[in-house]
């Protein structure tokens, strides 16, 4: 790529990545404040909310799949300036999302203790997670709509709106958690239920703002309520051809990650509590990579939509190098920041020892986490290579990480450092396979109606 085009490309990457990074930093900051607040009430409440959110994360990852699958289409339709097809893809996505959200809501309302019992045998943690579900059951419909629509906005390079909405929603979340967890401003001290209620209120605000912008304010897509009920004809087949592999891939990935959390829950509360805190540091350290992943998916889709495959390949090579550098930066942040954060919690000596081992393991694996993130959720997905990603995401997780992690944790009783490496070993394998796939150029697939 020429110098001028290089500068334009880096500018485009920053334009997409910086708002995503800022948005994720806000989210992570709120989550860290939440864990600090609940940490004041002991490890049981912290573990209960953490494991309850593992189940909620299954739905959120499915939303990422539904939105990401639709974004494969919308990014290319945007590049091709085909707005009618873009709107039909959005309509199909929202209909599907509402059905899945309804199923999750019913499951949590009807079987809260049974769901928690899958994650841990500890009756106290099960009780705490069940209390958390009382309010969070009503967040699925709200978060489903807002998450999927914000992914679509990002796929057409509207980055600032999701950022501003997230700032508003998560500011409300922090305030409401402070009020309801501790019982300030005359409210009752609800503890773990207060954390769930604060999240519910924030999700409601976020959803209303997204709906207002997309259905009433936005002029670029022009999606309105009537489009939700339009006939989508042959695009339904195209949508599911590209989206269903993404949804299945992310769904099986979510279930696999949830099973990893089940293994952690059966190790004990010390492992769950330490991992709950460290996972927030990991998310903070990988925000740069998340921004690069979003830029990779959007720019790859837009470029292929314009019909320029050679430029998409050259851009991909730059993005791979950026992801490796981002992984090294993330590793350094984890090693520097985690010891400072972990001492803020009233953890037992056993939990602190587990946290030290997990910190070292995370710092090593995060480099591979960033590489596989940019390839699977960025370049290859943006290129429409969704069927290959079903294999890459699912095979290594279910056939390597889950069984190896189970044996390391619950049969061989190995140290937490080794257990974490085993549970995340799919990162290494996916990184190598997806980099090889990238250089074959077989991932570039233009969408057609």
C-alpha angles and dihedrals in degrees: 000000000000121000093254093049089045091056091048091049094050089047090053091049092052092045090058101032102048097060090045090050092048092047092050092046089055092049093047092047090054092047091051091051089050093053091047090052095048091041087069088069097053140265096293094065092042091049092045094054092042094054093042088054090052087067092044088051089061088064094042091052089049087053089052087052094048092045094039092049091051090046090060085065101035094050091054094041088051090051089049091044091236101147098166091058090044091055092048091052089053092050093052091047094052094048091051092045093054092053093051092045090053091053093051092047091053092048094053094044094049104035110024099139093042090054092050090047089063090061102044141007091214106112094205093054089046090053092049093049091049090054089051091053092057091080104019091061088080095055097075098081092043098047093041093060096042097045096049095045092049090053089055091050090052092049089063093044097258094139105149098062095059089046095053092045090051092050090054095044098045094044087057089047093056092046094047092047090052090050099044103033095052099025100243127166092032095304123132118262099254099169110186092007088053090057090053093047092050090052091049092054092047092050091051092053092046093050094048092050093049092047091048092051099043098040100034113018110032116094101175098071096021094209112168136174092267090060090062089068099039123121110260098191117176093001090077089068092046092047094054093042090062102023103042093064089050092048093046091045094049092040094053088041089053092049091048092050089048090052088052087055089050089055090049091048091055091051089065147267092285092061093044094049095046092046092048090060098039092048088062090054089049091052090049093050094048098051090103090056092047089055091049090048092053091046090048094053095044098044094043091050093046093047094048089046087059089051099245106132096164092055091048090055093049091049090050092057091054091048091052091055091048091052092053091051090047089053092054091049090049091052091053092048092052093052092048103039106036097068089052094050099041094060090061090073127080092236127159121248090256092054091048091053091050090049092055092054093045091051092058092046094048092049089057099044098043092078090061090041091060094046094051091042094058093044100044101033095029127027102019095040092047087051091057095247091139100140092056090051091057087064096040095048099039107034099057094041097049099033100038116014100041098046094038091047091048092052093044094048107034106021107031094028093216124178118281091253092060093040092056093048089051093048092051099037090114088073091068095046095044092049093055095043096046094047088053090048091051093056092050089063089217091123096073108102123162116216120236130182 
